[in-house]
């Protein structure tokens, strides 16, 4: 095989696949993010603004902010443009938008409403410059089976992804209670959607038990990742998260993109800066190989 044919063949193969086949985990492609939800109390009380969160992330050397949208002042062009300008001037990417979409809806009318919500927030993400929107599976409707809920969620996610793709935005379904409480149905929804614009927002701290194994299952489908300070063990007990172990799992999986710190305890002002420094340190280390 001549050089031209060899290069053409390699170009058709994802680099992560090539590296895995060679036994060499890819490095240098993780970014440290901050999930705005970490400051939910302060944002709700208006003692902090989203601009404050962006500036703090920049001051701590983080690469981006997951813009949980629940406390946005509004969604006007002027307001969103202001946030985007703040991020640009701070050297921070607004990479994700977390929205209250609930995918598993049993009727066409309810499904249509969720698709419209996806379209609305995809448009907001587009104006923010974010390339990812995270959504939730939602509760299993009363009287329905898990398989039915998965099928309904797939229908909504598929329609939403069709629209999101026109904006170059990916939808990530998060493992977070209801039909997506565990990895298996979360993955099933993403896979059955059969869209390159749909994946999994893998939250390491959310599985109700076997946290590490559950998280590892989701990594091949991950389009965004959340880190927390706790994980669950095989019995469902919450234990301190082993961040070096998790970062190494992520690097070996071939995932490339943001790892967002999501703090869920009650002392964000004091604790998040320290946790952000540790996340940045670990990502810098693994990126260096």
C-alpha positions, 0 to 999 in steps of 0.5 A: 500500500502506498503512502497516499492510500495509507493516509486515506485509510487512516483518515476514515478511522476515528483517531480514538479507535486507532489509539485504542487498537494500538493500546495507547490511550489518547491524551491531551483532550480533556477540559475542566468546566464548572456547572453553574448549578453548583451555585444554585442557592446564590443564583436563586437568591441573586447574590451571584449572577451568571456573569459572576460564575463565568468570571470565577471560572476564568479566575480559577483557570477553568475552560468553560461553564455549563450554563444550567439555565434555571436562573437566567434573568431572561432569554432576550438577545441582548441578555444572552449576547452579554453573557456570551461577551463576558465569556469571550472576554474571560477566555471561557467557553459556555459549552453546555446548557442544562434544561428542564426537558423531561423526555418520557411522555406518554401522549403525542400532545405531551411529547410535542410540548417537550420537543418545543422546549428542546427547540426553544433551549437549543435556540438559546444555546445557539445564541450563547455559543454552546454546542451541547444541551443536556436533557432529562429522561423524566419519571416513568409515567404511572402505569407504564413499563420502563420499556414504554418510557424508553420508547417515548423518550426516544421519540422525543429525543429523536425529534429534538436531535433532528432540530438540534443538528441543524444548529450543530448542537448535540443533545445529551440525556443525563442519568438522573432519576426516573427512567434514566436512574441507571446507565442501561436505560440511559444508554438505550435511549441515546442508542435507539435515537440513532442520531449523531446529535444525541448522546449521554451527559454522564454524571458520575455521582448520580447512579444509585449504586455501583457508581464506578461501574455505571459511569464506565458503561456510559463513557463510550456514549458520553457527549458531556461529563459531570463530576461530583464529590461523592459516588455510590458503592456496590451497596448504594452507600455514598462515599467520597469520589476517587477523582484520579480514578475517574479521570483515568477512566475518562482518559482511557475511554477516548472521551474528549471534551469537558469534565464539569464540576457539579457541587451539590453540598451547601458550602459552594462559596468556600468549597468550589474554588478548592475543588476547581483547583483540584479538577484542573490539576488532575486534568492538566496531569492526564493531558500531559500523558 
